[in-house]
């Protein structure tokens, strides 16, 4: 199983990656929304772990654009926010 982790906090991204690799997953990382979207559009992943607050392009926008391009890879959203604007999704 191949997973893409899109997280701008490099230490957190590496902790997530390490745990997933230890469980036997192949993991790629991206550190901003533009890079993450590019990777998700050009590489077949089984799962994308996507932070909401990212530099260059936020996770909500990345998710919407992937779905517009009919990329239906499951996406797990991460956030440090305590609530999300229901009109943003």
C-alpha positions in Angstrom: 0.0 0.0 0.0 1.4 3.4 -1.0 0.5 6.5 1.1 1.1 10.2 0.5 1.5 12.4 3.6 1.1 16.1 2.9 2.1 18.0 6.1 4.1 21.2 6.3 5.5 20.5 9.8 8.4 18.4 8.8 8.9 16.8 12.2 5.3 15.7 12.3 5.4 14.4 8.7 8.5 12.3 9.6 6.8 10.9 12.7 3.8 9.9 10.7 5.9 8.5 7.9 8.1 6.5 10.4 5.0 4.9 12.0 3.5 3.9 8.7 6.8 2.5 7.3 7.2 0.5 10.5 3.8 -1.0 9.7 5.0 -2.0 6.2 3.6 0.9 4.1 5.4 2.7 1.3 5.2 6.4 2.2 6.0 9.6 0.2 5.9 13.1 1.8 5.1 16.5 0.5 5.4 19.7 2.6 3.0 22.1 0.8 -0.3 21.9 -1.0 1.1 22.5 -4.5 3.7 19.7 -4.2 1.1 17.4 -2.6 -1.5 18.0 -5.3 1.1 17.4 -8.0 2.2 14.2 -6.4 -1.4 13.0 -5.9 -2.2 13.7 -9.5 0.8 12.0 -11.0 1.4 9.0 -8.7 -1.1 6.3 -7.9 -1.7 6.3 -4.1 -3.9 4.1 -2.0 -4.4 6.9 0.6 -3.6 10.5 1.0 -3.1 12.0 4.5 -3.7 15.7 4.0 -3.2 18.5 6.4 -5.8 21.3 6.1 -3.5 24.2 6.9 -0.7 24.1 4.3 1.5 26.8 2.6 0.9 27.6 -1.1 -2.4 25.8 -1.3 -4.6 24.7 1.7 -5.7 21.1 2.1 -9.4 21.8 1.4 -8.6 23.3 -2.0 -6.2 20.4 -2.8 -9.0 18.0 -1.9 -11.6 19.8 -4.0 -9.2 20.0 -7.0 -8.3 16.3 -6.8 -12.0 15.4 -6.8 -12.7 17.8 -9.7 -10.0 15.9 -11.6 -11.8 12.6 -10.7 -9.0 11.4 -8.5 -10.9 9.3 -6.0 -8.1 8.2 -3.7 -9.3 8.1 -0.1 -8.2 11.2 1.8 -7.7 11.5 5.5 -7.7 15.1 6.6 -5.6 16.3 9.5 -6.2 19.5 11.4 -5.2 21.3 14.5 -8.3 23.4 14.3 -11.1 22.8 16.8 -13.8 23.4 14.1 -14.1 23.7 10.3 -16.1 26.2 8.4 -19.0 24.1 7.0 -19.1 26.4 3.9 -15.5 25.7 3.0 -16.0 22.1 1.9 
